[in-house]
Amino acid sequence: MLTESAAQNHYALLGVASDASPTDIQRRYRFLVMAFHPDRFVLDPELAQEAEQLLAQFAEANETLADPVRRAA
């Protein structure tokens, strides 16, 4: 079960309000995935690696917030 601060971090990571709709969350997630996709940083391997780590965090936040049960917890 998520603590309140962990849940707030998911919202902050994606840059959405805690009362954001599932559509808004999905829209923001897709925007961030496009903006931080590692293929955009092919000239700088260090940035590409950081982008991969961010994508994993974005994916975890999206999975948590997309699931109504996990989001309510």
PyMOL CGO cylinders between C-alpha atoms (Angstrom):
from pymol import cmd
from pymol.cgo import CYLINDER

trace = [
    CYLINDER, 0.00, 0.00, 0.00, 1.27, 3.47, -0.85, 0.3, 1, 1, 1, 1, 1, 1,
    CYLINDER, 1.27, 3.47, -0.85, 1.87, 6.06, 1.77, 0.3, 1, 1, 1, 1, 1, 1,
    CYLINDER, 1.87, 6.06, 1.77, 0.36, 9.47, 1.20, 0.3, 1, 1, 1, 1, 1, 1,
    CYLINDER, 0.36, 9.47, 1.20, 3.75, 11.01, 0.41, 0.3, 1, 1, 1, 1, 1, 1,
    CYLINDER, 3.75, 11.01, 0.41, 4.53, 8.26, -2.13, 0.3, 1, 1, 1, 1, 1, 1,
    CYLINDER, 4.53, 8.26, -2.13, 1.21, 8.88, -3.86, 0.3, 1, 1, 1, 1, 1, 1,
    CYLINDER, 1.21, 8.88, -3.86, 1.85, 12.62, -3.88, 0.3, 1, 1, 1, 1, 1, 1,
    CYLINDER, 1.85, 12.62, -3.88, 5.24, 11.95, -5.44, 0.3, 1, 1, 1, 1, 1, 1,
    CYLINDER, 5.24, 11.95, -5.44, 3.53, 10.13, -8.31, 0.3, 1, 1, 1, 1, 1, 1,
    CYLINDER, 3.53, 10.13, -8.31, 1.32, 13.12, -8.94, 0.3, 1, 1, 1, 1, 1, 1,
    CYLINDER, 1.32, 13.12, -8.94, 4.26, 15.52, -8.68, 0.3, 1, 1, 1, 1, 1, 1,
    CYLINDER, 4.26, 15.52, -8.68, 6.44, 13.35, -10.91, 0.3, 1, 1, 1, 1, 1, 1,
    CYLINDER, 6.44, 13.35, -10.91, 3.83, 13.42, -13.65, 0.3, 1, 1, 1, 1, 1, 1,
    CYLINDER, 3.83, 13.42, -13.65, 2.98, 17.05, -12.95, 0.3, 1, 1, 1, 1, 1, 1,
    CYLINDER, 2.98, 17.05, -12.95, -0.74, 16.53, -12.42, 0.3, 1, 1, 1, 1, 1, 1,
    CYLINDER, -0.74, 16.53, -12.42, -3.09, 17.49, -9.61, 0.3, 1, 1, 1, 1, 1, 1,
    CYLINDER, -3.09, 17.49, -9.61, -4.28, 14.84, -7.18, 0.3, 1, 1, 1, 1, 1, 1,
    CYLINDER, -4.28, 14.84, -7.18, -7.80, 15.20, -8.56, 0.3, 1, 1, 1, 1, 1, 1,
    CYLINDER, -7.80, 15.20, -8.56, -6.72, 14.83, -12.21, 0.3, 1, 1, 1, 1, 1, 1,
    CYLINDER, -6.72, 14.83, -12.21, -8.87, 12.61, -14.39, 0.3, 1, 1, 1, 1, 1, 1,
    CYLINDER, -8.87, 12.61, -14.39, -7.50, 9.34, -15.79, 0.3, 1, 1, 1, 1, 1, 1,
    CYLINDER, -7.50, 9.34, -15.79, -7.51, 10.98, -19.22, 0.3, 1, 1, 1, 1, 1, 1,
    CYLINDER, -7.51, 10.98, -19.22, -5.40, 13.88, -17.96, 0.3, 1, 1, 1, 1, 1, 1,
    CYLINDER, -5.40, 13.88, -17.96, -2.95, 11.50, -16.30, 0.3, 1, 1, 1, 1, 1, 1,
    CYLINDER, -2.95, 11.50, -16.30, -2.62, 9.41, -19.46, 0.3, 1, 1, 1, 1, 1, 1,
    CYLINDER, -2.62, 9.41, -19.46, -2.20, 12.50, -21.62, 0.3, 1, 1, 1, 1, 1, 1,
    CYLINDER, -2.20, 12.50, -21.62, 0.56, 13.87, -19.36, 0.3, 1, 1, 1, 1, 1, 1,
    CYLINDER, 0.56, 13.87, -19.36, 2.28, 10.47, -19.20, 0.3, 1, 1, 1, 1, 1, 1,
    CYLINDER, 2.28, 10.47, -19.20, 2.40, 10.22, -22.99, 0.3, 1, 1, 1, 1, 1, 1,
    CYLINDER, 2.40, 10.22, -22.99, 3.73, 13.78, -23.26, 0.3, 1, 1, 1, 1, 1, 1,
    CYLINDER, 3.73, 13.78, -23.26, 6.54, 12.99, -20.80, 0.3, 1, 1, 1, 1, 1, 1,
    CYLINDER, 6.54, 12.99, -20.80, 7.40, 9.72, -22.54, 0.3, 1, 1, 1, 1, 1, 1,
    CYLINDER, 7.40, 9.72, -22.54, 7.77, 11.55, -25.83, 0.3, 1, 1, 1, 1, 1, 1,
    CYLINDER, 7.77, 11.55, -25.83, 9.78, 14.39, -24.29, 0.3, 1, 1, 1, 1, 1, 1,
    CYLINDER, 9.78, 14.39, -24.29, 12.18, 12.13, -22.39, 0.3, 1, 1, 1, 1, 1, 1,
    CYLINDER, 12.18, 12.13, -22.39, 12.46, 9.19, -24.77, 0.3, 1, 1, 1, 1, 1, 1,
    CYLINDER, 12.46, 9.19, -24.77, 16.09, 7.97, -24.83, 0.3, 1, 1, 1, 1, 1, 1,
    CYLINDER, 16.09, 7.97, -24.83, 16.16, 8.11, -28.64, 0.3, 1, 1, 1, 1, 1, 1,
    CYLINDER, 16.16, 8.11, -28.64, 16.07, 11.90, -28.36, 0.3, 1, 1, 1, 1, 1, 1,
    CYLINDER, 16.07, 11.90, -28.36, 19.43, 11.80, -26.59, 0.3, 1, 1, 1, 1, 1, 1,
    CYLINDER, 19.43, 11.80, -26.59, 21.46, 9.56, -28.89, 0.3, 1, 1, 1, 1, 1, 1,
    CYLINDER, 21.46, 9.56, -28.89, 24.33, 12.06, -29.01, 0.3, 1, 1, 1, 1, 1, 1,
    CYLINDER, 24.33, 12.06, -29.01, 24.75, 12.01, -25.22, 0.3, 1, 1, 1, 1, 1, 1,
    CYLINDER, 24.75, 12.01, -25.22, 24.74, 8.51, -23.71, 0.3, 1, 1, 1, 1, 1, 1,
    CYLINDER, 24.74, 8.51, -23.71, 24.66, 9.86, -20.14, 0.3, 1, 1, 1, 1, 1, 1,
    CYLINDER, 24.66, 9.86, -20.14, 21.49, 11.81, -20.83, 0.3, 1, 1, 1, 1, 1, 1,
    CYLINDER, 21.49, 11.81, -20.83, 20.00, 8.79, -22.59, 0.3, 1, 1, 1, 1, 1, 1,
    CYLINDER, 20.00, 8.79, -22.59, 20.65, 6.69, -19.48, 0.3, 1, 1, 1, 1, 1, 1,
    CYLINDER, 20.65, 6.69, -19.48, 19.04, 9.32, -17.25, 0.3, 1, 1, 1, 1, 1, 1,
    CYLINDER, 19.04, 9.32, -17.25, 16.08, 9.44, -19.62, 0.3, 1, 1, 1, 1, 1, 1,
    CYLINDER, 16.08, 9.44, -19.62, 15.66, 5.66, -19.33, 0.3, 1, 1, 1, 1, 1, 1,
    CYLINDER, 15.66, 5.66, -19.33, 15.57, 5.96, -15.55, 0.3, 1, 1, 1, 1, 1, 1,
    CYLINDER, 15.57, 5.96, -15.55, 12.99, 8.73, -15.76, 0.3, 1, 1, 1, 1, 1, 1,
    CYLINDER, 12.99, 8.73, -15.76, 10.87, 6.64, -18.11, 0.3, 1, 1, 1, 1, 1, 1,
    CYLINDER, 10.87, 6.64, -18.11, 10.84, 3.82, -15.57, 0.3, 1, 1, 1, 1, 1, 1,
    CYLINDER, 10.84, 3.82, -15.57, 9.69, 6.26, -12.89, 0.3, 1, 1, 1, 1, 1, 1,
    CYLINDER, 9.69, 6.26, -12.89, 7.02, 7.71, -15.20, 0.3, 1, 1, 1, 1, 1, 1,
    CYLINDER, 7.02, 7.71, -15.20, 5.79, 4.20, -16.02, 0.3, 1, 1, 1, 1, 1, 1,
    CYLINDER, 5.79, 4.20, -16.02, 5.53, 3.26, -12.34, 0.3, 1, 1, 1, 1, 1, 1,
    CYLINDER, 5.53, 3.26, -12.34, 3.64, 6.46, -11.53, 0.3, 1, 1, 1, 1, 1, 1,
    CYLINDER, 3.64, 6.46, -11.53, 1.31, 5.95, -14.48, 0.3, 1, 1, 1, 1, 1, 1,
    CYLINDER, 1.31, 5.95, -14.48, 0.61, 2.32, -13.55, 0.3, 1, 1, 1, 1, 1, 1,
    CYLINDER, 0.61, 2.32, -13.55, -0.16, 3.32, -9.97, 0.3, 1, 1, 1, 1, 1, 1,
    CYLINDER, -0.16, 3.32, -9.97, -2.41, 6.23, -10.86, 0.3, 1, 1, 1, 1, 1, 1,
    CYLINDER, -2.41, 6.23, -10.86, -4.17, 4.40, -13.71, 0.3, 1, 1, 1, 1, 1, 1,
    CYLINDER, -4.17, 4.40, -13.71, -5.35, 1.66, -11.34, 0.3, 1, 1, 1, 1, 1, 1,
    CYLINDER, -5.35, 1.66, -11.34, -8.34, 2.99, -9.35, 0.3, 1, 1, 1, 1, 1, 1,
    CYLINDER, -8.34, 2.99, -9.35, -7.67, 0.63, -6.44, 0.3, 1, 1, 1, 1, 1, 1,
    CYLINDER, -7.67, 0.63, -6.44, -4.00, 1.56, -6.12, 0.3, 1, 1, 1, 1, 1, 1,
    CYLINDER, -4.00, 1.56, -6.12, -4.78, 5.24, -6.66, 0.3, 1, 1, 1, 1, 1, 1,
    CYLINDER, -4.78, 5.24, -6.66, -7.36, 5.28, -3.85, 0.3, 1, 1, 1, 1, 1, 1,
    CYLINDER, -7.36, 5.28, -3.85, -4.99, 3.54, -1.43, 0.3, 1, 1, 1, 1, 1, 1,
]
cmd.load_cgo(trace, "trace")
